[in-house]
């Protein structure tokens, strides 16, 4: 599977931006991504079913 583009909203500054995810990383993924605006760490949990991606985005604490 190719890379997947998803739009997320930062749980700190509420800015929205696009992230790229590796579809070959498995059906369930969890990773930390720094906000492109405020640079704070965001915990992203993803479930991938074919072309459908379900994301859970929260502050890393």
DAGI-V786049 format. One line per field, one symbol per residue. ss: DSSP state (H for helix, E for strand, - for the rest). phi: phi as a letter, one per 30 degrees, with the letter a starting at -180 (. if undefined). burial: # if it has 9 or more other C-alpha atoms within 8 Angstrom, else .. A space follows every 50 residues. Layout:
# DAGI-V786049
ss = ???
phi = ???
burial = ???
This chain:
# DAGI-V786049
ss = --EEEEEEE------EEEEEEEHHH--EEEEEEE------EEEEEEEEE- -EEEEEEEE--
phi = .ddccbcbcddccidcaccccddddjdbbbacbdedcciddcdccbbcbi ccbccbcbddb
burial = ..#....####..........##...###..#..#.....########.. ..#...###..
